Amino acid sequence: MDLIEEKVRKIISENGDLNIDLETVDLETDLTQFGLNSFGFTKILIFIEEEFKIHIDEYIIKDFDSIVSIKNFIELIKNA
């Protein structure tokens, strides 16, 4: 697990209001199947913006349905 993935998992664990152990969740698993909704994603993305010092436009929230989708976006922005 790399540092970005670790931070994303921690943010989701602490702010996603999910009753699961994210360490056991596959990177590509759709987080909505665990009850994460658009409000939860919005809340998580606020913490991700703060942690990684990036801006995420609200219209792309729908593209974030898994840990890997969030992680890949952060890597893309940080490497731009």
JOPECOR-V723840 format. One record per helix or strand of 2 or more residues. SS is the DSSP state (alpha for helix, beta for strand). FROM is the first residue (numbers start at 1). TO is the last residue. If there is no record, write none. Layout:
SS | FROM | TO
SS | FROM | TO
//
This chain:
alpha | 3 | 15
alpha | 22 | 24
alpha | 31 | 34
alpha | 38 | 52
alpha | 58 | 63
alpha | 67 | 78
//
